Amino acid sequence: MQGKGLITIVAIVLGLICLNELLPTWYASKIERQATAVAGDNPEKYQKEISRLSKDTLNLGFTKLYYTKAKDKEMKLGLDLKGGINVLLEINQRDLVNDLTNYSTNPVLIEALNKTDEVQKNSTKSYIDNFFDQFEAINKAKGTNLKLADPELFGNTNLSEIKYNTSDDQVKSIIKRRIDLSVGTAFEVIRTRIDKMGAVQPNVQRVPGTARISVEMPGMKDIDKVKKMLQTSAKLQFWEVQQVPEIAPYFQTLTTMVGIKGDSMGVAKNTNFMSLLNLDKLRANGVASVKLSDTAAVNKILSSKVGQSLRPANIKYTQFMWGYKPEATDTESLVLYAIRGNINQKAPVDGAVETASISYDELSRVVVDMQMDSKGAKEWKTLTEKNVGKPVAVTLDGRVYTAPNVVNAIPNGRTQISGNFSQEEAKELVDVLGAGKLPAGAKVVQATVVGPSLGQESIDAGVISFAIAFLIIIVYIIFYYGGAGVYAVIAMIINLFYIFGIMDSGDFTLTLPGIAGIVLTMAMAVDTNVIIYERTKEELFAGKSILEAYKDGFKHALSAIVDGHLTTLLTAGVLFLFGTGPIKGFALTLGIGILMTFFTSVLLSRVMIFTRLNKGKHLSVWTAPTKNLFRNTWIDFIGKRKYAYIVSGILTVICVASIAINGFKYGIDFTGGRNYVVRFDKAVNAEDIEQNLVKIFKTEDGKNSSVEAKTFGNDRQLKISTDYLIEDESLKADQTVEQKLYEGLKANLPANTTLHDFKSADKEHAGIISSEKVGPTVADDIQTHGMLAVAAALAGIFIYILLRFRKWQFSLGAVVALFHDAVIILGAYSLLHKFMPFNMEINQDFVAAILTVLGYSINDTVIIFDRIREYLREKKSLTLAGLFDDSISSTLGRTFNTSFTTILVILAIFIFGGDNLRGFMFAMLIGIGFGTYSSIFIASAIAYDFLKTGKEDEVHGKTTSTKEVLASK
């Protein structure tokens, strides 16, 4: 055969590359297994053993392997397989705009920014594009005729490239470029911070077209520490401090007003505000010393509209800030400071730190020494000269670290922070300052935490499901196709080796959905071999020699294989383009798998088979039990299509009615919220726990937040979802939710379980084993992208079928069948989500399942359409109905084998693949079953009904009683 040598060379070179890439993973795993065998569960002993074994080197001749380098090059595992933390950070673009306008107070600008903040919650456009839209609308409505280059806006000293005559379009381009550069700066700062945290194989990426940065840190456990390190802007600011005499009259007024309007200020009228302040206990240069339990009440009063309206002129712009931690002399209270602000709330000193280091003061307390940059040093000198004998506050991200009295002016930019630090806290602060400041604040809009024990369980479940699925395929394909089946298995094994090698060489991350994608790829590989071997069998039954039969089998199967692979590749591309996180992992492995399947099952398999045949050796393509299966099967599909229409119509009506009446159970991906998977040491009642949590998760106005507790996997494990405080994207809000969850579940936890234990559970302790947070803006983006993905897939498939088969009737039939499949799956989820013992939420995974089913279904449809197209050329004497029936009947062997093996594979994953994949696989099971049905009874029937002309012609061959002639005649 032509190209045999080239295919062989490519296969060998690709194999060697993959071997070289996978060897470090094998070696690192080998060393770790040896260390575990010696150390058991003792972490200290394990590290010592790793250090000892790391000195060994394995010389393979062409390469040397040692543990440290192998560990760096091993295959990356996702959080769901290894445990760890994934966060999606969003840089505050309002801060960036404020900085670029030099904190302008122009009313049109402020109103446009406020309006943009509201619009952004339900928009997929970028923040800056929405800002420009809102600015233009408000500018026009008010008739102010402001230009963006106005000195009150972007025509200031911060943007020297903008002149008074710069057009709005040019300004927009400049601003977008500056914001993009700022996000790039933030990306580098965050990456530097992560390096300082010592994370192993972190993955930091910018999300294209947004101000978001995705951070994945496998193996990390302390989510609070990670969030704090990533969200801290490291914007060190220095402020003048107002003291009690200036603030006391205002506090007296508030005390009186709380007794009158306490309800509208968020507290009870009998609240004694002055007693909350504990002024008699005040030691530092603050204005109050508040118990930790009372800080929320004080915040409500100070930030209420009533409280704001009562401010006298001298504290109109005052910012009330808390100390970053309790004082050593009173560990149950926080000091409240009054920071002298201004109209634009710009700090007198706002300079980056050039160097920071840990030091000790004269009392041997840990402090942080800093050296400011030149700009900060000049401003610091001015501020200290002005405030000799008065306090100056040092703040970081809105928290006061220290507020000492200035003794003398400081001319050189050197200063010191003393804040009752522990050694670890000082190191964290030095690391953050040393990595540089973020150009704007950052907030966590999405977060996922997977405990290491759950990660190991996912690996075990994935390996088991993978092994069972692969064993099923091997046994079935050899049973059905005999000797040819052996070559199909060899091709699949090589295919798997290539997939893992390419994943490793491309530094891609393997996830649990990725394993599902690989297993699905195996099913596609079976489909490819089935198409080839079924065509080969047809040629053998036609009387051809074994060599000629295989040649024509490969030849005639190629068109259908190419069509099937391209449509599935199209689906994978849409998933990768519109998906996020796990969906991208699934799409990536599916895409790589499809390409490698074509190479191994079509090209390489062909080389292996013809090498054998050209030596005169026989190669069976059936076994005794399977030789004549489906050979003489012929069914009047077209004649029975009306029954199928009735069945599908009834099912569709039921599904649409259920969707309208019952709706869906939407996951937090689409609604925003928090999920926690909590493991207990005994069986628990989900309904009782849900009722208890509902009482605890109440909003400030006394209303209940949404709370759901559902058994997850077994009766000792719950999945708890809530939207409590989801609008608040601060670290404090996350900690509040976890605290309340702990309080609500405490009665069901072991007696000695602390909050820390609860938040970092492992296989030996009860508590949170995984958590997920999705902010409302991210949820809106995911929902929009999901709908776009489905629409894009349907449109792409319609166009592809139209171009491939040159008749719109085929495209219409295919898309109607796909729409039918999607409605059935949606209806099943609407009908059953309250009753099934596994997750049936409409979320990202569900969208991936829908698109995968569409890809599979269209692949099935294309095989039938391809045979119809072939018969249109060769069997012009048949009626159209007879031709369709012949085409569908002749492909029944392929349809059954592919659908049967795929369903067996999905069942293996459904049963053994773990709780996280069951909802995904259930959608696949329904979809594959109805996708096979719709390819025959819907897609083909619709195409037939729109192709027929109504004319009659002589009936030839096996056909139905219908006598419509070909549309082409």
Secondary structure, DSSP 8 states (H G I E B T S, - for coil): -TTHHHHHHHHHHHHHHHHHHHHHHHHHHHHHHHHHHHHTT-HHHHHHHHHHHTT--EE-SS-EE-HHHHHHHS-EE-HHHH-EEEEEEEE-HHHHHHHHTTS---HHHHHHHHHHHHHHTT--S-HHHHHHHHHHHHHHHHT----TTSTTTT-STT-TT--TT--HHHHHHHHHHHHHHHHHHHHHHHHHHHHHHT-SS-EEEE-TTSSEEEEEEET---HHHHHHHHH----EEEEEEE-HHHHHHHHHHHHHHHHHHGGGGTS-TT--HHHHH-GGG--SSSSEEEEGGGHHHHHHHHHSHHHHHT--GGGTT-EEEEBSS-BTTBTTEEEEEEE---TT---SB---EEEEEEEE-TT--EEEEEEE-HHHHHHHHHHHHHTBTSBEEEEETTEEEE--BB-S---SSEEEE-SS--HHHHHHHHHHHHH---SS-EEEEEEEEE-HHHHHHHHHHHHHHHHHHHHHHHHHHHHHHTHHHHHHHHHHHHHHHHHHHHHHHTT-EE-HHHHHHHHHHHHHHHHHHHHHHHHHHHHHHTT--HHHHHHHHHHHHHHHHHHHHHHHHHHHHHHHHH--THHHHHHHHHHHHHHHHIIIIIIIHHHHHHHHHTTT----S--TTTTTTTTT----TGGGHHHHHHHHHHHHHHHHHHHHHT---B-HHHH-EEEEEEE-SS---HHHHHHHHHHHSB-TTS-B--EEEEE-SSTTEEEEEE-TTTT--SHHHHHHHHHHHHHHHGGGS-TT--HHHHHT--TTS-EEEEEEEE-HHHHHHHHHHHHHHHHHHHHHHHHHHHHHHS-HHHHHHHHHHHHHHHHHHHHHHHHHTTT-SS---BSHHHHHHHHHHHHHHHHHHHHHHHHHHHHHHH-TTS-HHHHHHHHHHHTHHHHHHHHHHHHHHHHHHHHHS-HHHHHHHHHHHHHHHHHHHHIIIIIHHHHHHHH--S-B----SS--S--B--TT-
